[in-house]
């Protein structure tokens, strides 16, 4: 069930990366910015699709620890 709820994650990321925004242009040019964009899309998907409460401390410690 959890995986099904996060199935929209690639769509969020693809929509962002395909946009003409300055942020998307930066993400396409820099892998670190692209990773940050992906993590942001992950957090949005978790909050929007599963109503999962994602704390910023969890994101920085667990998800972004090796970035």
Residue, then its C-alpha position, 0 to 999 in steps of 0.5 A: x500500500x505504501x509503495x502504491x501511495x508513492x507512485x506519484x513521486x516520479x511524476x512530481x519529479x518529472x514535472x519539475x525537471x521538465x518545467x522552464x523554471x530557473x530552479x529546474x534549469x539549475x537542477x538539470x545542470x547540477x546533480x546536487x541540486x537535482x538530488x535536493x529536488x528529488x528529496x523535496x518531491x519525496x517529502x511532498x509525496x509522503x505528505x500529500x499521498x499518504x498523510x505521513x508526518x515528515x519532520x524536517x529533522x528526519x529528512x535531514x538525518x535519515x534521507x540527506x545524511x550522505x548527500 
